[in-house]
Amino acid sequence: MRKTNQLHRIALVAAIAISVARPARAVDFSEKDKQVHAGLSFAGVILSYGATRYSGWSHKKSLWTGIFLTAAAGYAKEISDKHSDEQDLQADAVGILLGAAIPVIIYEW
């Protein structure tokens, strides 16, 4: 039951993040910019998680810290961008979801 709850929470956060940015078209991951957004978000979650776990934080606290720090950084970058694109936020959400899934899979299984 514990694994399922954790995955549901991650999926919920990702769904909320994706639903906030509803562009008229799907994200085109063949664009370099979208790949960079997803990749940096993935790396942000993994690095934040690793750093906080190394500092002695719990798995759960480290995971949520990584998710929220990465989401906040992506959002702050996007609102400060002159050429803001809602699809960038969706690419960030995909990267965050994938980045959060790795520690959950390793820790839970």
C-alpha positions in Angstrom: 0.0 0.0 0.0 2.9 2.4 0.8 4.3 2.2 -2.8 1.0 2.8 -4.3 0.3 5.9 -2.2 3.7 7.4 -3.0 3.2 6.9 -6.8 -0.4 8.3 -6.6 0.9 11.4 -4.9 3.6 11.9 -7.6 1.1 11.3 -10.3 -1.3 13.9 -8.7 1.5 16.5 -8.5 2.4 15.9 -12.1 -1.3 16.0 -13.2 -1.8 19.3 -11.4 1.3 20.8 -13.0 0.3 19.7 -16.4 -3.3 20.8 -16.0 -2.1 24.3 -15.1 -0.6 24.8 -18.5 -3.1 23.8 -21.1 -1.7 24.7 -24.5 -3.7 24.3 -27.7 -1.3 21.6 -28.9 0.6 18.8 -27.4 4.2 19.3 -26.3 6.6 18.6 -29.2 9.6 16.9 -27.6 11.5 17.0 -30.9 12.2 20.7 -30.1 15.5 21.2 -28.4 14.1 23.7 -26.0 11.5 21.2 -24.7 14.2 18.5 -24.3 16.3 20.9 -22.3 13.4 21.8 -20.0 12.5 18.1 -19.4 16.1 17.2 -18.9 16.9 20.0 -16.5 13.8 19.3 -14.5 14.7 15.6 -14.3 18.2 16.5 -13.2 16.9 19.1 -10.7 14.7 16.5 -8.9 17.5 13.9 -8.8 20.2 16.3 -7.6 17.9 17.9 -5.0 16.8 14.5 -3.8 20.4 13.2 -3.6 21.7 16.2 -1.8 19.0 16.2 0.8 19.2 12.5 1.4 23.0 12.8 1.8 22.3 15.5 4.4 20.3 13.0 6.4 16.8 14.0 5.4 14.1 11.3 5.1 13.1 9.8 1.7 9.7 11.5 1.7 11.0 14.9 2.7 13.8 14.8 0.2 11.5 13.7 -2.6 9.0 16.5 -2.0 11.7 19.0 -1.6 13.2 18.0 -4.9 9.8 18.2 -6.6 8.9 21.6 -5.2 12.3 23.2 -5.7 12.5 22.1 -9.3 8.9 23.2 -10.0 9.5 26.6 -8.4 12.7 27.1 -10.4 11.0 26.1 -13.6 8.0 28.4 -12.9 10.2 31.3 -11.9 12.2 31.0 -15.0 9.2 30.8 -17.2 7.5 33.9 -15.7 10.7 35.9 -16.1 11.1 34.8 -19.7 10.3 37.3 -22.4 9.1 34.5 -24.7 7.1 32.5 -22.2 5.7 29.2 -23.5 3.2 27.1 -21.6 4.6 24.0 -23.2 7.8 24.7 -21.4 5.9 24.2 -18.2 4.5 20.9 -19.5 8.0 19.8 -20.4 9.1 20.7 -16.9 6.3 18.7 -15.4 7.3 15.6 -17.5 10.9 15.9 -16.3 9.8 16.3 -12.7 7.5 13.3 -12.9 10.3 11.1 -14.4 12.9 12.5 -12.0 10.6 11.8 -9.0 9.9 8.3 -10.2 13.5 7.2 -10.0 14.0 7.6 -6.3 10.5 6.1 -5.6 11.4 3.0 -7.7 14.8 2.6 -6.1 13.6 3.3 -2.6 10.3 1.4 -2.7 11.3 -1.7 -4.7 
